[in-house]
Amino acid sequence: MSTPEALLRVEDLYVEYPTEDGVVHAVDGITYQVHKGRTLGIVGESGSGKTVSSLTTLGLTRRQGATIRGKILFEGRDLLTLPESELRAIRGNEIAMIFQDPLSALHPLYTVGNQLVGAIRAHNDVPKAKARERAVELLGLVGIPEPKRRVDAYPHEFSGGMRQRAMIAMALSNEPKLLIADEPTTALDVTVQAQILALMERLQRELGMAIVIITHDLGVVAEMADDISVMYAGRIIETAPAQALFSNPEHPYTWGLLGSIPRVDDDREKELVPIPGTPPSLIQPPSGCHFHPRCHYAQPDHARIDPSLEPIPGEPDHFAACLLESEVRRRLWSELSAGSSPEDALSEVGLPEAAT
Protein backbone atom coordinates (compact mmCIF):
# COMPACT_ATOMS: atom_id res chain seq x y z
CA MET A 1 0.00 0.00 0.00
CA SER A 2 2.99 2.33 0.35
CA THR A 3 5.57 3.55 -2.13
CA PRO A 4 8.96 5.16 -1.42
CA GLU A 5 8.05 8.45 -3.11
CA ALA A 6 5.14 9.22 -0.77
CA LEU A 7 5.55 12.55 1.03
CA LEU A 8 3.86 11.16 4.14
CA ARG A 9 3.54 7.49 5.06
CA VAL A 10 1.71 6.39 8.18
CA GLU A 11 2.45 2.74 8.92
CA ASP A 12 0.64 0.53 11.42
CA LEU A 13 -0.10 3.43 13.76
CA TYR A 14 -1.60 2.82 17.21
CA VAL A 15 -2.57 5.62 19.62
CA GLU A 16 -3.93 4.66 23.04
CA TYR A 17 -4.99 6.77 26.02
CA PRO A 18 -5.12 5.39 29.56
CA THR A 19 -8.28 6.45 31.45
CA GLU A 20 -9.99 5.50 34.71
CA ASP A 21 -12.42 3.35 32.71
CA GLY A 22 -9.72 1.57 30.70
CA VAL A 23 -7.48 2.10 27.66
CA VAL A 24 -9.02 4.08 24.79
CA HIS A 25 -7.87 2.60 21.47
CA ALA A 26 -8.23 5.87 19.56
CA VAL A 27 -6.19 4.72 16.55
CA ASP A 28 -5.95 0.99 16.02
CA GLY A 29 -3.29 0.07 13.47
CA ILE A 30 -3.88 2.34 10.48
CA THR A 31 -1.75 2.70 7.35
CA TYR A 32 -2.07 5.38 4.67
CA GLN A 33 0.02 7.62 2.46
CA VAL A 34 -0.22 10.96 0.69
CA HIS A 35 1.86 12.21 -2.23
CA LYS A 36 3.06 15.69 -3.13
CA GLY A 37 0.37 17.69 -4.87
CA ARG A 38 -2.40 15.18 -4.05
CA THR A 39 -5.27 15.24 -1.58
CA LEU A 40 -6.22 12.41 0.77
CA GLY A 41 -9.65 12.53 2.36
CA ILE A 42 -10.08 10.77 5.72
CA VAL A 43 -13.78 10.19 6.38
CA GLY A 44 -15.78 8.80 9.29
CA GLU A 45 -18.16 9.57 12.11
CA SER A 46 -17.12 11.51 15.21
CA GLY A 47 -14.90 9.37 17.41
CA SER A 48 -13.50 7.24 14.60
CA GLY A 49 -9.91 8.41 15.17
CA LYS A 50 -9.55 10.80 12.22
CA THR A 51 -8.35 13.83 14.16
CA VAL A 52 -6.19 11.86 16.62
CA SER A 53 -4.19 10.33 13.77
CA SER A 54 -3.39 13.78 12.37
CA LEU A 55 -2.63 15.34 15.76
CA THR A 56 -0.18 12.47 16.24
CA THR A 57 1.50 13.37 12.93
CA LEU A 58 2.13 16.83 14.39
CA GLY A 59 3.36 15.37 17.66
CA LEU A 60 0.54 16.93 19.65
CA THR A 61 -0.71 13.70 21.26
CA ARG A 62 2.67 13.26 22.99
CA ARG A 63 1.65 16.02 25.39
CA GLN A 64 -1.57 14.21 26.26
CA GLY A 65 0.11 11.11 27.69
CA ALA A 66 -0.78 8.86 24.75
CA THR A 67 0.98 5.57 24.07
CA ILE A 68 2.04 5.60 20.41
CA ARG A 69 3.36 2.76 18.25
CA GLY A 70 4.10 2.51 14.54
CA LYS A 71 5.79 4.86 12.09
CA ILE A 72 4.98 8.27 10.63
CA LEU A 73 7.45 8.90 7.82
CA PHE A 74 7.64 12.43 6.43
CA GLU A 75 10.15 12.65 3.58
CA GLY A 76 11.74 9.52 5.01
CA ARG A 77 12.09 10.86 8.59
CA ASP A 78 10.13 9.05 11.28
CA LEU A 79 8.36 11.85 13.15
CA LEU A 80 7.66 9.56 16.11
CA THR A 81 11.37 9.25 16.87
CA LEU A 82 12.29 12.94 16.51
CA PRO A 83 13.01 15.00 19.64
CA GLU A 84 10.54 17.78 20.40
CA SER A 85 12.96 20.49 19.23
CA GLU A 86 13.24 18.98 15.73
CA LEU A 87 9.51 18.29 15.55
CA ARG A 88 8.78 21.90 16.51
CA ALA A 89 10.86 23.05 13.54
CA ILE A 90 8.70 20.93 11.22
CA ARG A 91 5.33 21.76 12.83
CA GLY A 92 3.86 24.90 11.28
CA ASN A 93 6.70 25.13 8.78
CA GLU A 94 6.76 21.95 6.68
CA ILE A 95 3.51 20.50 8.05
CA ALA A 96 0.66 22.84 8.98
CA MET A 97 -2.85 22.24 10.27
CA ILE A 98 -6.17 24.03 9.99
CA PHE A 99 -8.06 23.23 13.17
CA GLN A 100 -11.76 22.46 13.32
CA ASP A 101 -13.00 25.52 15.22
CA PRO A 102 -11.30 28.71 14.04
CA LEU A 103 -12.85 30.80 16.82
CA SER A 104 -11.21 28.73 19.55
CA ALA A 105 -8.00 28.15 17.54
CA LEU A 106 -7.38 31.90 17.19
CA HIS A 107 -6.43 33.76 20.38
CA PRO A 108 -9.24 36.22 21.21
CA LEU A 109 -6.95 38.83 22.83
CA TYR A 110 -4.55 39.28 19.90
CA THR A 111 -5.27 40.72 16.49
CA VAL A 112 -5.29 38.37 13.53
CA GLY A 113 -2.25 40.21 12.19
CA ASN A 114 -0.25 39.71 15.40
CA GLN A 115 -0.99 35.99 15.30
CA LEU A 116 0.05 35.76 11.66
CA VAL A 117 3.25 37.68 12.38
CA GLY A 118 4.00 35.29 15.25
CA ALA A 119 3.53 32.26 13.00
CA ILE A 120 5.85 33.73 10.36
CA ARG A 121 8.61 34.79 12.76
CA ALA A 122 8.52 31.47 14.63
CA HIS A 123 10.22 29.85 11.63
CA ASN A 124 11.84 32.77 9.82
CA ASP A 125 14.41 35.30 11.01
CA VAL A 126 12.70 38.37 9.56
CA PRO A 127 11.96 41.83 11.01
CA LYS A 128 8.50 42.41 12.43
CA ALA A 129 7.66 44.95 9.71
CA LYS A 130 8.57 42.45 6.98
CA ALA A 131 6.45 39.78 8.67
CA ARG A 132 3.52 42.21 8.85
CA GLU A 133 3.81 42.84 5.10
CA ARG A 134 3.69 39.09 4.57
CA ALA A 135 0.63 38.86 6.86
CA VAL A 136 -1.22 41.43 4.76
CA GLU A 137 -0.19 39.57 1.60
CA LEU A 138 -1.50 36.27 3.02
CA LEU A 139 -4.86 37.76 4.01
CA GLY A 140 -5.24 39.04 0.47
CA LEU A 141 -4.18 35.65 -0.91
CA VAL A 142 -7.02 33.87 0.92
CA GLY A 143 -9.60 36.41 -0.26
CA ILE A 144 -10.13 38.61 2.80
CA PRO A 145 -11.20 42.08 1.60
CA GLU A 146 -9.21 45.16 2.65
CA PRO A 147 -6.35 43.12 4.11
CA LYS A 148 -4.36 46.21 5.18
CA ARG A 149 -7.23 47.19 7.48
CA ARG A 150 -8.35 43.71 8.49
CA VAL A 151 -4.86 42.75 9.64
CA ASP A 152 -5.51 44.80 12.80
CA ALA A 153 -8.91 43.24 13.51
CA TYR A 154 -9.59 40.75 16.31
CA PRO A 155 -11.03 37.26 15.62
CA HIS A 156 -14.48 38.18 16.95
CA GLU A 157 -14.67 40.94 14.32
CA PHE A 158 -14.45 38.32 11.55
CA SER A 159 -17.34 36.22 10.26
CA GLY A 160 -17.07 32.42 10.45
CA GLY A 161 -15.92 32.17 6.84
CA MET A 162 -13.36 34.95 7.29
CA ARG A 163 -11.98 33.31 10.45
CA GLN A 164 -11.57 30.09 8.50
CA ARG A 165 -9.73 32.01 5.77
CA ALA A 166 -7.50 33.59 8.42
CA MET A 167 -6.69 30.10 9.75
CA ILE A 168 -5.81 29.00 6.22
CA ALA A 169 -3.58 32.08 5.85
CA MET A 170 -1.81 31.19 9.10
CA ALA A 171 -1.33 27.58 8.00
CA LEU A 172 0.12 28.74 4.67
CA SER A 173 2.34 31.43 6.18
CA ASN A 174 5.48 29.33 5.70
CA GLU A 175 4.36 27.53 2.52
CA PRO A 176 4.19 24.02 4.04
CA LYS A 177 4.69 20.88 2.02
CA LEU A 178 1.74 19.21 3.76
CA LEU A 179 -1.49 20.85 4.91
CA ILE A 180 -3.82 19.00 7.29
CA ALA A 181 -7.36 20.40 7.29
CA ASP A 182 -9.58 19.16 10.13
CA GLU A 183 -13.25 19.69 9.23
CA PRO A 184 -12.40 22.96 7.43
CA THR A 185 -16.03 23.69 6.48
CA THR A 186 -17.82 22.80 9.73
CA ALA A 187 -20.53 25.31 10.77
CA LEU A 188 -20.19 27.26 7.51
CA ASP A 189 -23.10 27.76 5.16
CA VAL A 190 -23.05 25.94 1.83
CA THR A 191 -21.91 28.95 -0.20
CA VAL A 192 -18.98 29.66 2.11
CA GLN A 193 -18.11 25.94 2.19
CA ALA A 194 -17.76 25.95 -1.58
CA GLN A 195 -15.59 29.08 -1.45
CA ILE A 196 -13.27 27.57 1.19
CA LEU A 197 -12.85 24.31 -0.76
CA ALA A 198 -12.21 26.21 -4.00
CA LEU A 199 -9.64 28.35 -2.17
CA MET A 200 -7.80 25.29 -0.85
CA GLU A 201 -7.74 23.71 -4.30
CA ARG A 202 -6.39 26.90 -5.88
CA LEU A 203 -3.68 27.31 -3.26
CA GLN A 204 -2.73 23.64 -3.65
CA ARG A 205 -2.24 24.14 -7.39
CA GLU A 206 -0.18 27.28 -6.86
CA LEU A 207 2.00 25.95 -4.03
CA GLY A 208 2.16 22.23 -4.92
CA MET A 209 1.13 21.16 -1.42
CA ALA A 210 -0.16 17.78 -0.35
CA ILE A 211 -3.42 17.97 1.62
CA VAL A 212 -5.01 15.65 4.15
CA ILE A 213 -8.64 16.69 4.65
CA ILE A 214 -10.49 15.23 7.63
CA THR A 215 -14.28 15.23 7.50
CA HIS A 216 -17.47 13.31 8.19
CA ASP A 217 -18.96 14.66 4.96
CA LEU A 218 -18.42 12.57 1.83
CA GLY A 219 -19.69 15.50 -0.21
CA VAL A 220 -16.64 17.52 0.83
CA VAL A 221 -14.12 14.87 -0.20
CA ALA A 222 -16.01 14.25 -3.44
CA GLU A 223 -15.15 17.84 -4.37
CA MET A 224 -11.41 17.72 -3.86
CA ALA A 225 -9.92 14.38 -2.75
CA ASP A 226 -7.81 12.21 -5.05
CA ASP A 227 -7.85 9.29 -2.60
CA ILE A 228 -10.16 8.45 0.31
CA SER A 229 -9.68 6.42 3.47
CA VAL A 230 -12.81 5.57 5.48
CA MET A 231 -12.28 5.14 9.23
CA TYR A 232 -14.43 3.32 11.75
CA ALA A 233 -13.64 2.62 15.42
CA GLY A 234 -10.00 3.66 15.06
CA ARG A 235 -9.36 1.62 11.91
CA ILE A 236 -9.32 2.21 8.18
CA ILE A 237 -12.00 -0.09 6.81
CA GLU A 238 -11.83 0.99 3.16
CA THR A 239 -9.35 2.97 1.11
CA ALA A 240 -9.42 3.70 -2.63
CA PRO A 241 -9.00 6.36 -5.31
CA ALA A 242 -11.96 8.71 -4.98
CA GLN A 243 -13.63 7.70 -8.25
CA ALA A 244 -13.44 3.99 -7.37
CA LEU A 245 -14.83 4.53 -3.90
CA PHE A 246 -17.85 6.46 -5.13
CA SER A 247 -18.58 4.18 -8.09
CA ASN A 248 -17.80 0.81 -6.45
CA PRO A 249 -17.77 1.12 -2.65
CA GLU A 250 -16.94 -2.24 -1.06
CA HIS A 251 -17.69 -1.84 2.66
CA PRO A 252 -21.20 -1.72 4.21
CA TYR A 253 -20.15 1.23 6.39
CA THR A 254 -19.20 3.19 3.27
CA TRP A 255 -22.59 2.26 1.78
CA GLY A 256 -24.19 3.65 4.92
CA LEU A 257 -22.30 6.93 4.64
CA LEU A 258 -23.28 7.26 0.98
CA GLY A 259 -26.90 6.32 1.69
CA SER A 260 -27.28 8.89 4.45
CA ILE A 261 -26.53 11.94 2.29
CA PRO A 262 -28.99 13.47 -0.20
CA ARG A 263 -28.25 13.50 -3.93
CA VAL A 264 -29.51 16.14 -6.36
CA ASP A 265 -30.36 13.45 -8.95
CA ASP A 266 -32.49 11.37 -6.53
CA ASP A 267 -36.28 11.36 -6.35
CA ARG A 268 -37.36 14.03 -3.86
CA GLU A 269 -39.63 11.48 -2.19
CA LYS A 270 -36.78 9.02 -1.59
CA GLU A 271 -35.96 8.59 2.09
CA LEU A 272 -32.40 8.72 3.39
CA VAL A 273 -31.22 5.48 5.01
CA PRO A 274 -29.39 6.16 8.30
CA ILE A 275 -26.78 3.82 9.74
CA PRO A 276 -28.48 2.08 12.70
CA GLY A 277 -27.08 2.32 16.22
CA THR A 278 -24.22 4.47 17.49
CA PRO A 279 -20.41 4.32 17.16
CA PRO A 280 -18.88 1.73 19.48
CA SER A 281 -16.87 2.27 22.64
CA LEU A 282 -13.16 2.55 21.91
CA ILE A 283 -12.43 1.13 25.38
CA GLN A 284 -14.32 -2.10 24.75
CA PRO A 285 -14.86 -2.33 20.98
CA PRO A 286 -17.06 -5.15 19.65
CA SER A 287 -15.44 -8.50 19.02
CA GLY A 288 -14.71 -9.65 15.48
CA CYS A 289 -15.68 -7.07 12.89
CA HIS A 290 -16.16 -3.86 14.88
CA PHE A 291 -18.98 -2.80 12.57
CA HIS A 292 -21.02 -6.01 12.86
CA PRO A 293 -23.48 -4.75 15.57
CA ARG A 294 -24.65 -2.00 13.18
CA CYS A 295 -24.31 -3.86 9.88
CA HIS A 296 -27.45 -4.87 7.94
CA TYR A 297 -25.43 -7.59 6.23
CA ALA A 298 -23.46 -9.16 9.13
CA GLN A 299 -23.44 -12.95 9.36
CA PRO A 300 -23.05 -15.02 12.58
CA ASP A 301 -19.30 -15.59 12.19
CA HIS A 302 -18.65 -11.84 11.77
CA ALA A 303 -18.80 -11.45 15.56
CA ARG A 304 -15.84 -13.81 15.91
CA ILE A 305 -13.53 -13.06 12.96
CA ASP A 306 -11.56 -9.81 12.76
CA PRO A 307 -11.24 -8.71 9.10
CA SER A 308 -8.10 -7.15 7.66
CA LEU A 309 -7.73 -4.82 4.69
CA GLU A 310 -7.68 -6.96 1.55
CA PRO A 311 -7.17 -5.85 -2.08
CA ILE A 312 -10.25 -5.68 -4.30
CA PRO A 313 -9.83 -7.89 -7.39
CA GLY A 314 -9.35 -5.87 -10.55
CA GLU A 315 -9.19 -2.48 -8.77
CA PRO A 316 -5.68 -1.12 -8.14
CA ASP A 317 -5.15 0.62 -4.79
CA HIS A 318 -8.65 -0.35 -3.57
CA PHE A 319 -8.75 -2.21 -0.23
CA ALA A 320 -11.59 -3.13 2.13
CA ALA A 321 -11.85 -4.89 5.49
CA CYS A 322 -15.08 -6.87 5.13
CA LEU A 323 -15.83 -10.57 5.71
CA LEU A 324 -18.41 -10.79 2.93
CA GLU A 325 -16.99 -12.03 -0.36
CA SER A 326 -16.29 -9.30 -2.88
CA GLU A 327 -18.76 -10.76 -5.40
CA VAL A 328 -21.51 -10.74 -2.76
CA ARG A 329 -20.69 -7.14 -1.84
CA ARG A 330 -20.89 -6.06 -5.46
CA ARG A 331 -24.28 -7.70 -5.89
CA LEU A 332 -25.54 -6.05 -2.72
CA TRP A 333 -24.28 -2.63 -3.83
CA SER A 334 -25.86 -3.12 -7.25
CA GLU A 335 -29.23 -3.75 -5.57
CA LEU A 336 -28.83 -0.79 -3.22
CA SER A 337 -27.83 1.50 -6.10
CA ALA A 338 -30.98 0.45 -7.94
CA GLY A 339 -33.07 1.66 -5.00
CA SER A 340 -33.58 -1.56 -3.04
CA SER A 341 -33.81 -1.45 0.73
CA PRO A 342 -31.13 -3.34 2.71
CA GLU A 343 -33.71 -6.04 3.47
CA ASP A 344 -34.65 -6.47 -0.20
CA ALA A 345 -30.98 -6.46 -1.24
CA LEU A 346 -30.25 -9.28 1.21
CA SER A 347 -33.20 -11.25 -0.10
CA GLU A 348 -32.06 -10.83 -3.71
CA VAL A 349 -28.55 -12.00 -2.87
CA GLY A 350 -29.81 -14.87 -0.74
CA LEU A 351 -28.36 -13.87 2.61
CA PRO A 352 -30.28 -13.93 5.90
CA GLU A 353 -31.02 -10.58 7.53
CA ALA A 354 -28.71 -9.60 10.40
CA ALA A 355 -30.19 -9.10 13.86
CA THR A 356 -28.96 -5.52 14.36
C-alpha positions as CSV (number, residue, x, y, z in Angstrom):
1,M,0.0,0.0,0.0
2,S,3.0,2.3,0.4
3,T,5.6,3.6,-2.1
4,P,9.0,5.2,-1.4
5,E,8.1,8.4,-3.1
6,A,5.1,9.2,-0.8
7,L,5.6,12.6,1.0
8,L,3.9,11.2,4.1
9,R,3.5,7.5,5.1
10,V,1.7,6.4,8.2
11,E,2.4,2.7,8.9
12,D,0.6,0.5,11.4
13,L,-0.1,3.4,13.8
14,Y,-1.6,2.8,17.2
15,V,-2.6,5.6,19.6
16,E,-3.9,4.7,23.0
17,Y,-5.0,6.8,26.0
18,P,-5.1,5.4,29.6
19,T,-8.3,6.5,31.5
20,E,-10.0,5.5,34.7
21,D,-12.4,3.4,32.7
22,G,-9.7,1.6,30.7
23,V,-7.5,2.1,27.7
24,V,-9.0,4.1,24.8
25,H,-7.9,2.6,21.5
26,A,-8.2,5.9,19.6
27,V,-6.2,4.7,16.6
28,D,-5.9,1.0,16.0
29,G,-3.3,0.1,13.5
30,I,-3.9,2.3,10.5
31,T,-1.7,2.7,7.3
32,Y,-2.1,5.4,4.7
33,Q,0.0,7.6,2.5
34,V,-0.2,11.0,0.7
35,H,1.9,12.2,-2.2
36,K,3.1,15.7,-3.1
37,G,0.4,17.7,-4.9
38,R,-2.4,15.2,-4.1
39,T,-5.3,15.2,-1.6
40,L,-6.2,12.4,0.8
41,G,-9.7,12.5,2.4
42,I,-10.1,10.8,5.7
43,V,-13.8,10.2,6.4
44,G,-15.8,8.8,9.3
45,E,-18.2,9.6,12.1
46,S,-17.1,11.5,15.2
47,G,-14.9,9.4,17.4
48,S,-13.5,7.2,14.6
49,G,-9.9,8.4,15.2
50,K,-9.5,10.8,12.2
51,T,-8.3,13.8,14.2
52,V,-6.2,11.9,16.6
53,S,-4.2,10.3,13.8
54,S,-3.4,13.8,12.4
55,L,-2.6,15.3,15.8
56,T,-0.2,12.5,16.2
57,T,1.5,13.4,12.9
58,L,2.1,16.8,14.4
59,G,3.4,15.4,17.7
60,L,0.5,16.9,19.7
61,T,-0.7,13.7,21.3
62,R,2.7,13.3,23.0
63,R,1.6,16.0,25.4
64,Q,-1.6,14.2,26.3
65,G,0.1,11.1,27.7
66,A,-0.8,8.9,24.7
67,T,1.0,5.6,24.1
68,I,2.0,5.6,20.4
69,R,3.4,2.8,18.2
70,G,4.1,2.5,14.5
71,K,5.8,4.9,12.1
72,I,5.0,8.3,10.6
73,L,7.5,8.9,7.8
74,F,7.6,12.4,6.4
75,E,10.1,12.7,3.6
76,G,11.7,9.5,5.0
77,R,12.1,10.9,8.6
78,D,10.1,9.1,11.3
79,L,8.4,11.9,13.1
80,L,7.7,9.6,16.1
81,T,11.4,9.3,16.9
82,L,12.3,12.9,16.5
83,P,13.0,15.0,19.6
84,E,10.5,17.8,20.4
85,S,13.0,20.5,19.2
86,E,13.2,19.0,15.7
87,L,9.5,18.3,15.5
88,R,8.8,21.9,16.5
89,A,10.9,23.1,13.5
90,I,8.7,20.9,11.2
91,R,5.3,21.8,12.8
92,G,3.9,24.9,11.3
93,N,6.7,25.1,8.8
94,E,6.8,22.0,6.7
95,I,3.5,20.5,8.0
96,A,0.7,22.8,9.0
97,M,-2.8,22.2,10.3
98,I,-6.2,24.0,10.0
99,F,-8.1,23.2,13.2
100,Q,-11.8,22.5,13.3
101,D,-13.0,25.5,15.2
102,P,-11.3,28.7,14.0
103,L,-12.8,30.8,16.8
104,S,-11.2,28.7,19.6
105,A,-8.0,28.1,17.5
106,L,-7.4,31.9,17.2
107,H,-6.4,33.8,20.4
108,P,-9.2,36.2,21.2
109,L,-6.9,38.8,22.8
110,Y,-4.5,39.3,19.9
111,T,-5.3,40.7,16.5
112,V,-5.3,38.4,13.5
113,G,-2.3,40.2,12.2
114,N,-0.3,39.7,15.4
115,Q,-1.0,36.0,15.3
116,L,0.1,35.8,11.7
117,V,3.3,37.7,12.4
118,G,4.0,35.3,15.3
119,A,3.5,32.3,13.0
120,I,5.9,33.7,10.4
121,R,8.6,34.8,12.8
122,A,8.5,31.5,14.6
123,H,10.2,29.9,11.6
124,N,11.8,32.8,9.8
125,D,14.4,35.3,11.0
126,V,12.7,38.4,9.6
127,P,12.0,41.8,11.0
128,K,8.5,42.4,12.4
129,A,7.7,45.0,9.7
130,K,8.6,42.4,7.0
131,A,6.4,39.8,8.7
132,R,3.5,42.2,8.8
133,E,3.8,42.8,5.1
134,R,3.7,39.1,4.6
135,A,0.6,38.9,6.9
136,V,-1.2,41.4,4.8
137,E,-0.2,39.6,1.6
138,L,-1.5,36.3,3.0
139,L,-4.9,37.8,4.0
140,G,-5.2,39.0,0.5
141,L,-4.2,35.6,-0.9
142,V,-7.0,33.9,0.9
143,G,-9.6,36.4,-0.3
144,I,-10.1,38.6,2.8
145,P,-11.2,42.1,1.6
146,E,-9.2,45.2,2.6
147,P,-6.3,43.1,4.1
148,K,-4.4,46.2,5.2
149,R,-7.2,47.2,7.5
150,R,-8.4,43.7,8.5
151,V,-4.9,42.8,9.6
152,D,-5.5,44.8,12.8
153,A,-8.9,43.2,13.5
154,Y,-9.6,40.8,16.3
155,P,-11.0,37.3,15.6
156,H,-14.5,38.2,16.9
157,E,-14.7,40.9,14.3
158,F,-14.5,38.3,11.5
159,S,-17.3,36.2,10.3
160,G,-17.1,32.4,10.4
161,G,-15.9,32.2,6.8
162,M,-13.4,34.9,7.3
163,R,-12.0,33.3,10.4
164,Q,-11.6,30.1,8.5
165,R,-9.7,32.0,5.8
166,A,-7.5,33.6,8.4
167,M,-6.7,30.1,9.7
168,I,-5.8,29.0,6.2
169,A,-3.6,32.1,5.9
170,M,-1.8,31.2,9.1
171,A,-1.3,27.6,8.0
172,L,0.1,28.7,4.7
173,S,2.3,31.4,6.2
174,N,5.5,29.3,5.7
175,E,4.4,27.5,2.5
176,P,4.2,24.0,4.0
177,K,4.7,20.9,2.0
178,L,1.7,19.2,3.8
179,L,-1.5,20.9,4.9
180,I,-3.8,19.0,7.3
181,A,-7.4,20.4,7.3
182,D,-9.6,19.2,10.1
183,E,-13.3,19.7,9.2
184,P,-12.4,23.0,7.4
185,T,-16.0,23.7,6.5
186,T,-17.8,22.8,9.7
187,A,-20.5,25.3,10.8
188,L,-20.2,27.3,7.5
189,D,-23.1,27.8,5.2
190,V,-23.1,25.9,1.8
191,T,-21.9,29.0,-0.2
192,V,-19.0,29.7,2.1
193,Q,-18.1,25.9,2.2
194,A,-17.8,26.0,-1.6
195,Q,-15.6,29.1,-1.5
196,I,-13.3,27.6,1.2
197,L,-12.9,24.3,-0.8
198,A,-12.2,26.2,-4.0
199,L,-9.6,28.4,-2.2
200,M,-7.8,25.3,-0.8
201,E,-7.7,23.7,-4.3
202,R,-6.4,26.9,-5.9
203,L,-3.7,27.3,-3.3
204,Q,-2.7,23.6,-3.7
205,R,-2.2,24.1,-7.4
206,E,-0.2,27.3,-6.9
207,L,2.0,26.0,-4.0
208,G,2.2,22.2,-4.9
209,M,1.1,21.2,-1.4
210,A,-0.2,17.8,-0.4
211,I,-3.4,18.0,1.6
212,V,-5.0,15.7,4.2
213,I,-8.6,16.7,4.6
214,I,-10.5,15.2,7.6
215,T,-14.3,15.2,7.5
216,H,-17.5,13.3,8.2
217,D,-19.0,14.7,5.0
218,L,-18.4,12.6,1.8
219,G,-19.7,15.5,-0.2
220,V,-16.6,17.5,0.8
221,V,-14.1,14.9,-0.2
222,A,-16.0,14.3,-3.4
223,E,-15.1,17.8,-4.4
224,M,-11.4,17.7,-3.9
225,A,-9.9,14.4,-2.7
226,D,-7.8,12.2,-5.1
227,D,-7.8,9.3,-2.6
228,I,-10.2,8.4,0.3
229,S,-9.7,6.4,3.5
230,V,-12.8,5.6,5.5
231,M,-12.3,5.1,9.2
232,Y,-14.4,3.3,11.8
233,A,-13.6,2.6,15.4
234,G,-10.0,3.7,15.1
235,R,-9.4,1.6,11.9
236,I,-9.3,2.2,8.2
237,I,-12.0,-0.1,6.8
238,E,-11.8,1.0,3.2
239,T,-9.4,3.0,1.1
240,A,-9.4,3.7,-2.6
241,P,-9.0,6.4,-5.3
242,A,-12.0,8.7,-5.0
243,Q,-13.6,7.7,-8.2
244,A,-13.4,4.0,-7.4
245,L,-14.8,4.5,-3.9
246,F,-17.9,6.5,-5.1
247,S,-18.6,4.2,-8.1
248,N,-17.8,0.8,-6.4
249,P,-17.8,1.1,-2.6
250,E,-16.9,-2.2,-1.1
251,H,-17.7,-1.8,2.7
252,P,-21.2,-1.7,4.2
253,Y,-20.2,1.2,6.4
254,T,-19.2,3.2,3.3
255,W,-22.6,2.3,1.8
256,G,-24.2,3.7,4.9
257,L,-22.3,6.9,4.6
258,L,-23.3,7.3,1.0
259,G,-26.9,6.3,1.7
260,S,-27.3,8.9,4.5
261,I,-26.5,11.9,2.3
262,P,-29.0,13.5,-0.2
263,R,-28.3,13.5,-3.9
264,V,-29.5,16.1,-6.4
265,D,-30.4,13.4,-8.9
266,D,-32.5,11.4,-6.5
267,D,-36.3,11.4,-6.4
268,R,-37.4,14.0,-3.9
269,E,-39.6,11.5,-2.2
270,K,-36.8,9.0,-1.6
271,E,-36.0,8.6,2.1
272,L,-32.4,8.7,3.4
273,V,-31.2,5.5,5.0
274,P,-29.4,6.2,8.3
275,I,-26.8,3.8,9.7
276,P,-28.5,2.1,12.7
277,G,-27.1,2.3,16.2
278,T,-24.2,4.5,17.5
279,P,-20.4,4.3,17.2
280,P,-18.9,1.7,19.5
281,S,-16.9,2.3,22.6
282,L,-13.2,2.6,21.9
283,I,-12.4,1.1,25.4
284,Q,-14.3,-2.1,24.8
285,P,-14.9,-2.3,21.0
286,P,-17.1,-5.1,19.7
287,S,-15.4,-8.5,19.0
288,G,-14.7,-9.6,15.5
289,C,-15.7,-7.1,12.9
290,H,-16.2,-3.9,14.9
291,F,-19.0,-2.8,12.6
292,H,-21.0,-6.0,12.9
293,P,-23.5,-4.8,15.6
294,R,-24.6,-2.0,13.2
295,C,-24.3,-3.9,9.9
296,H,-27.5,-4.9,7.9
297,Y,-25.4,-7.6,6.2
298,A,-23.5,-9.2,9.1
299,Q,-23.4,-13.0,9.4
300,P,-23.0,-15.0,12.6
301,D,-19.3,-15.6,12.2
302,H,-18.7,-11.8,11.8
303,A,-18.8,-11.4,15.6
304,R,-15.8,-13.8,15.9
305,I,-13.5,-13.1,13.0
306,D,-11.6,-9.8,12.8
307,P,-11.2,-8.7,9.1
308,S,-8.1,-7.1,7.7
309,L,-7.7,-4.8,4.7
310,E,-7.7,-7.0,1.5
311,P,-7.2,-5.9,-2.1
312,I,-10.2,-5.7,-4.3
313,P,-9.8,-7.9,-7.4
314,G,-9.4,-5.9,-10.5
315,E,-9.2,-2.5,-8.8
316,P,-5.7,-1.1,-8.1
317,D,-5.2,0.6,-4.8
318,H,-8.6,-0.3,-3.6
319,F,-8.7,-2.2,-0.2
320,A,-11.6,-3.1,2.1
321,A,-11.9,-4.9,5.5
322,C,-15.1,-6.9,5.1
323,L,-15.8,-10.6,5.7
324,L,-18.4,-10.8,2.9
325,E,-17.0,-12.0,-0.4
326,S,-16.3,-9.3,-2.9
327,E,-18.8,-10.8,-5.4
328,V,-21.5,-10.7,-2.8
329,R,-20.7,-7.1,-1.8
330,R,-20.9,-6.1,-5.5
331,R,-24.3,-7.7,-5.9
332,L,-25.5,-6.0,-2.7
333,W,-24.3,-2.6,-3.8
334,S,-25.9,-3.1,-7.2
335,E,-29.2,-3.8,-5.6
336,L,-28.8,-0.8,-3.2
337,S,-27.8,1.5,-6.1
338,A,-31.0,0.4,-7.9
339,G,-33.1,1.7,-5.0
340,S,-33.6,-1.6,-3.0
341,S,-33.8,-1.5,0.7
342,P,-31.1,-3.3,2.7
343,E,-33.7,-6.0,3.5
344,D,-34.7,-6.5,-0.2
345,A,-31.0,-6.5,-1.2
346,L,-30.2,-9.3,1.2
347,S,-33.2,-11.2,-0.1
348,E,-32.1,-10.8,-3.7
349,V,-28.6,-12.0,-2.9
350,G,-29.8,-14.9,-0.7
351,L,-28.4,-13.9,2.6
352,P,-30.3,-13.9,5.9
353,E,-31.0,-10.6,7.5
354,A,-28.7,-9.6,10.4
355,A,-30.2,-9.1,13.9
356,T,-29.0,-5.5,14.4
